[in-house]
Amino acid sequence: MFLIVGAGFLGTYLIRQLSAQFRGPILATVRDTASVVPFPKTEYVAFDVTDETDVRRLAKRCGGGKLTVFYFAALHNVDYLYTHREEGENVNLTALARFLDAVPGIEKFFFASTDCVYGENAPGSQKFKETDECKPINVYGAQKLEAEKIVRAHGFTAVRFSYMMGPSLTKKRHFYDTLEAKLKAGEPVEMLDGMVRSALSYKTAALLLAELSALPAGVLPDTVNLCSDGAFTKYDLGLKIAADCGVSPALVKKIPESAGEAFFKDRRASRAVMDNARLKALLGLSHIGFEEVTRC
Ligand SMILES: NC(=O)c1ccc[n+]([C@@H]2O[C@H](COP(=O)([O-])OP(=O)(O)OC[C@H]3O[C@@H](n4cnc5c(N)ncnc54)[C@H](OP(=O)(O)O)[C@@H]3O)[C@@H](O)[C@H]2O)c1
C-alpha cells in the first residue's frame, strides 16, 4: 500500500500519478478532509502528525502490511519557522521521529527535504551534489537537515526537492493560482529577479517521485536531489505562468532581488541550484525539464 502523509499540493499530484500508474491502494492523510478531491483507489483519513492518538490509529489502520510511505507533513513556511522555531521542531522533528518509531511495515520511505539544506551556491560554484557539505542559512533548511538525519538513521531516503509550482489540485490555493488569477484579470505581478533554483512543476516532481518509488528498496540511496536541469529566477517562473495563461509577458514586472529583504524575515539563498545526475542515473533519464523528462 502507498501511504501519503500530508497530502497537500505535491501529495495530491502524487496521488493522481500513483493512481494512474500503479494498481496498489493509496491511503492519504490530510488535516482537513473538506479540502480533498477524490481519486481512484484512494482513501483519505484525517490525521495530525503531532497527535499521538492519530499516529497510533494510523499505524493500526496500515495493519503491518508492506508500506511505501511519502512523508510531506511539515511546517515549511520559511518566515513562519523563523518566528515559531519550537513549533517547527515539534512538527518537523519530534513528530517525524515518533511516526517512524510507531508505524510498522515500512519498506520504502521518501522524506520531502529541500535544496535549503545546502545553503547558498558560492558565485561560480558547481551545482550542489548530494555528497556536498550542507550549510543551511535559514531555520527551515536547518530543521530539514536535522529531519534527514532521523530518516537516515531508520535506513530511508531523503529526497531534496527544488522549488515546485503548479495549479493546485486541491481546494486550497497555491501561490501559482493567485498569480494566475491576477494575470488573467490583466493585473501586473511583480517577481524577484533572483533566487535562482532548479525548479520544476509539481506534475514533473510527482512523476519522478512515483518512478523512484517503483525501484527496489535495495537500490534507493539515502539522499537524492529531485530537480530539473534548469536554473530559474522567480521572474522566469512568472513568465512561465503568463505563458500558461496565454497573457502578455509584459504583465510580469521584474523587481530586484534585494527588494525581497523588505518582506522576508529569514534568509533566502540567492542561488541554490542542484545537480540531478544521481536521480537521472537511477531512473535512466537524459533530461529533466520543468515540465517534461527525456529517457535515455
Ligand atoms: N513546494 C516546494 O517548493 C517545496 C520545495 C522543497 C521541499 N518541499 C517540501 O515538500 C513537502 C510538500 O510540500 P507542498 O508544496 O506539497 O506543500 P503543502 O501542501 O503545504 O504540504 C505540506 C503538508 O503538510 C501538512 N501538515 C502540516 N502540519 C501537519 C501536521 N501537524 N500533521 C499532518 N500534516 C501536516 C499540510 O497540511 P495543511 O494543508 O492542513 O496545512 C500539507 O498537506 C513539504 O514537506 C515541503 O517542505 C516543498
The ligand as an ORCA input file, in Angstrom:
! r2SCAN-3c Opt
* xyz 0 1
  N       6.710     23.407     -2.613
  C       8.016     23.497     -2.694
  O       8.555     24.297     -3.464
  C       8.891     22.592     -1.849
  C      10.282     22.603     -2.070
  C      11.091     21.751     -1.311
  C      10.513     20.907     -0.377
  N       9.157     20.938     -0.172
  C       8.586     20.028      0.839
  O       7.634     19.214      0.194
  C       6.581     18.871      1.105
  C       5.248     19.106      0.418
  O       5.125     20.489      0.126
  P       3.882     21.071     -0.699
  O       4.440     22.026     -1.663
  O       3.004     19.974     -1.162
  O       3.145     21.972      0.404
  P       1.900     21.619      1.352
  O       0.706     21.345      0.521
  O       1.793     22.726      2.342
  O       2.365     20.270      2.067
  C       2.632     20.165      3.444
  C       1.563     19.276      4.035
  O       1.880     19.047      5.420
  C       0.658     19.081      6.114
  N       0.872     19.303      7.551
  C       1.362     20.401      8.171
  N       1.372     20.213      9.501
  C       0.875     18.967      9.714
  C       0.607     18.200     10.875
  N       0.834     18.679     12.105
  N       0.071     16.962     10.733
  C      -0.187     16.462      9.499
  N       0.030     17.144      8.356
  C       0.561     18.382      8.476
  C      -0.099     20.227      5.470
  O      -1.469     20.189      5.803
  P      -2.364     21.540      5.730
  O      -2.619     21.761      4.256
  O      -3.551     21.185      6.527
  O      -1.531     22.647      6.343
  C       0.166     19.923      3.995
  O      -0.748     18.976      3.496
  C       6.834     19.683      2.367
  O       7.440     18.836      3.340
  C       7.828     20.756      1.937
  O       8.699     21.136      2.980
  C       8.340     21.748     -0.894
*
